[in-house]
Amino acid sequence: MSENPYVSYDARILEVKDLTPREKLFTLRFVDPEVGERFDFRPGQFVIVDLRGFGEFPISICSSPTRRGYFQLCIRKVGRMTKFIHRMKEGEVVGIRGPYGNGFPMEKMEGSNLILVAGGLGMAPLRSVLWYAIDSGKYEHIWLFYGTKAYEDILFRDEVVHLLKHGEAMNCSVKLAYEVESPSCIYLEKGFSDRVCKGVVTDLFRGEEFDVNNTYALICGPPVMYKFVIRELSDRKLSPGRIYMTLERRMRCGIGKCGHCIVGTSTSIKYVCRDGPVFTYWDALSTRGLI
């Protein structure tokens, strides 16, 4: 939005919604309409939230760029800055700079199948991909495999249930795995026995067939999840160049100056916030420490 990457712009909080006991969804709009018009992003990119006089932190945009006039951030309460913003109310103002990072290559993947594999908070950035793909109608079919700890941890629960019921009409198949039993999960499983199960996210691949020459996989979740999902995809002969991962946990300054996100060796160095946060599995194979 600005030639100066350190400049942030005022954005007003329009709505704050509790998603889980730990996560809130913030809907924001830039105070200056011209800034809002210029603000454009691709799924997988992130912004820096500036809590004026208190600090700043990076966070992925979880809304789709197809839905103009606002943007959304899913924020987990884990530290002093996220605790601070969790206390903020509708009408208050924060600073926003960005967007930063490369995002997912959505244009490259047009006409193909998309497999979105989300674990826990990884659902947030993949939600941007999900609704972009549905809204644009430019993709063959979309699968969402979502693994969560328990029913109360499901992010965007209303949307997930809606897509379980009606997703096929939008060329979208949703499957959900949970680890901790509860009456709500058991009820969901009874209603969607072929798409909801107790287990881990890789269990959701059972019974699914993909054309590996016309399919891309997009992964986001806790670090421990990646190797198991990649193994599942590799066993199905999906090329490493068709497997994309977002490694947002390493982001800090957003412009490659702080050095926090550097990975690799002297012969192959990457700045996760600048060269990523989206990388292919090929990148991971050639860059030590990327995953």
N, C-alpha and C positions, 0 to 999 in steps of 0.2 A: 504493500500500500504506500510505502514511503521509501525514498532513496536512502534514508538513514535507518539502518536496521534496529537502532536503539530507541526509536520513537514509538511510543504507545499512544493509542487513541481511546477516548472515553467510550465505554459501552455500559448501557443501563441494564440492570437485571429486570427482566420482564416477569419471570416466573421461577419459583424454586419448588421442586417436587421431590419428595422422598421416594427413592427407588427401592432401597433396602435399608436396614438399620445403619449401614456405613456409607452408602452412596446417595448423593443428591444429583438431580438433573437441573442445571441452570440454563435457562433460555435468555439470551441476550440480544440486544440491538445497539448498533452504534448510535451515539447521540447525534453526530453529524450525518445527515442522510447521504451526503456526497461520499463520505468514507464508507458507508454501508454499500453504496453502489459499486465502489471500486474493490470491495473485499470479495475476492474470489479464491476458491481453494479446491483441491481435489481430495477424495477420500484417502485417509491415511496421513494427511498433513496435520500439523499441530500448531498451537499458538502459545505465547507466553502470557500468563495472567499476571498483571502488575497490581499488587495491593499497595497502593501509594503510601510510601513511608514505612512499610512493613516488610516488604520482600516480594519476590516473584517466583513463579514456578511454571514448568511446561505441562501442557495437557492436550491430548488429541481432541479434535473436533468430532463429535459423535453424530451430528446431523448431516443430511445430504446437501450438497451444493445445488441440487435441483429445487430445493425449497428456500426461496429467497426471502429477504426481509428480516431474517433472524438467524442465529446459529446457536448450537447447544453444546454444553460441556458436561460430561459425567464425572463428578469429582468424589473420590473416596477420602474419608477423613482419616489421615494417617500421621500427620505432623502438625507443627504449629501454624503453618500457612494455610493448610487445608482446613484445620479447625477454625481458623479465623474466617475464611470465606463461608464455611458452613453456618456461621452465625449471622451472615449478611441477609438482608431482606429484599423483597421486591422494591424497586425504585432506587436502590443504591447503585453506585457507579464504581466500576473497576477499569483499569487500563488493559488494553489488549494490543499486543504487537505480533506480527506475523501475517500470513501463515508461513511456516517453515517446513523444511524437509521435502522429499521427493514425492511422497504419496504413492498410491498404487497406479500402475499404468492402465487405466480403465479403457482408453481408446485402443490400445494394443489388444486387449482381451475381448473386444466387441465381436459378437457372433459365436462366441465360445461358451461352454459350460463353466460355471463358477462353483467351486466347493469352498465354502467359508467354514473354517474350523475355529471355534471360539472356546476359550476356557476362562471362567470367572470374569474378571474385569476386562478381559480381551474382547468381550462382546461390544464394548463401547466404540472403539475405532471401526470394527467390522460392521456395526450398525450403519455407519456412513456409507460403506460399500453396498450393503444390502438394499437400502432404500434408493440409492443412486441407480443400482442395477434394475430394480423393480420399476422405478419411475421412468427410466429412459427406454425400457423395453428393447434394448439392443443386445441382449444376451440370450443364448439358447435355453439354458435352464440354470436355476440357482439352487444349490443345496446349502442349508445351514445346519451344521452339527454343533450343538452347544452343550458343553459340559459344565455343571455347576455343583456346588457342595450340597445345597439344600434348597427347598422351595423358596424360602425367604431371601435367598441370595440371587434369585433369578433377576437379572437386569432387564428392564423394559418388559416386564411380565405380561402386561396387557397386549403388547405387540406380538410377543412370542405365542401367546395363546390364540390370538387372532389369526396368525399365520399357520398355526397348527390346524385351525378350522378351515381357513379359506385360502391358504397360500397356493394351492395347486392351480387356482384360477389365475394366479399371477406368475405362473411358471416357477414357483418357489416351493421346495420341499423342506420342511423343518423337522429335525429330530433332536430330542433332549435327553441327556443322561444326568442323573443325580446320584449322589453318594449316600446321603443320609435320608432314611425313610421318614415320612411324615404322612398324616392323613391327606394333606393336599396333594403330595406327589403321587400317592397311591390312587387318588381320585383321577388325577391327570392320566396316569398310566392306564386305568380302566377305560377312559374315554378315547385314548389314542394308543392302544396296546402295541401297534406296529411301529410307533414313532417315539414313544417315551419309555425309558427303562432305567432300572437301577444299575449303575456301573460307571465307567469312565468314557470319555469322549470317543476313544477309538472303537468302542463297542458299537457305535452308531454306523460304522462302515459296513457292518454285516448285511449281506443281501443287496448291497448297492453295486451297480455296474456303471462304469464311466468309459467314454471314448477318450483314451489317454492322449490321442492326437488332437483333440478338440476341447481340452479341459485345462483349467488353471485352478490351483489350490491357493488359498489365502489364509494364513494362520496368525492368530494372536492369542496369547495366554501366558500362564506362568512358565518360567524357563524349563521346568522339569517336563512339561508337556511336549515340547518341540520334538525331542528325539523319537518319542513314541509315534507321534503323528507322521513325522517324516518317514519313519520305518514303514508305517502302514501304506503311505503313498508310494514309496519306493518299491515295495513288494508288488504293487499294482502296476509297476513300470511307468509311473509318471516321471517325466524328465525333470532333473534338478532345476532347469531353467524355467519350468512351469510351476514351481513351488515358490510362493512369496511369503515372507515373514515380516512382521513389523516388530521392531525391538525398541519400543518407546521407553522402556525402563531406564535406558542409558542417557536420555536427553537431559540437557540442563540449559545452556545459554541460547541454543538454537542457531548459532551462526559459526560454530567451530572455533571460538576464541578461548574458551575456558579450559579446553583439553580434557574435560571429564569423560568425553565419549570416545576417545581415541582407542581403536583396537587394531590388532595386527602386528606385523613386524616391520623392520626397516625397509624391507622389499615390498611390502603390501600393507599400507596404512589406510584406514578409513575413519572418517569422522561420522559417527552414527547420526548426529543431528543434521549434518549437511549432506553427506552422501546417502543417507537413509532418511527416516528410520526404516524404510521398506527395502529389503534385500531379497535376492533369490537364494535358493539353496546352493547354487553354484558359488555365489559370493561367500557363503559360510564355509564351503569346502576349501576355498582358497585364502581365507582370512582367519588367522588364528584368534580365538577369543570372541568371535562374533556371536556365537551361541554357546 
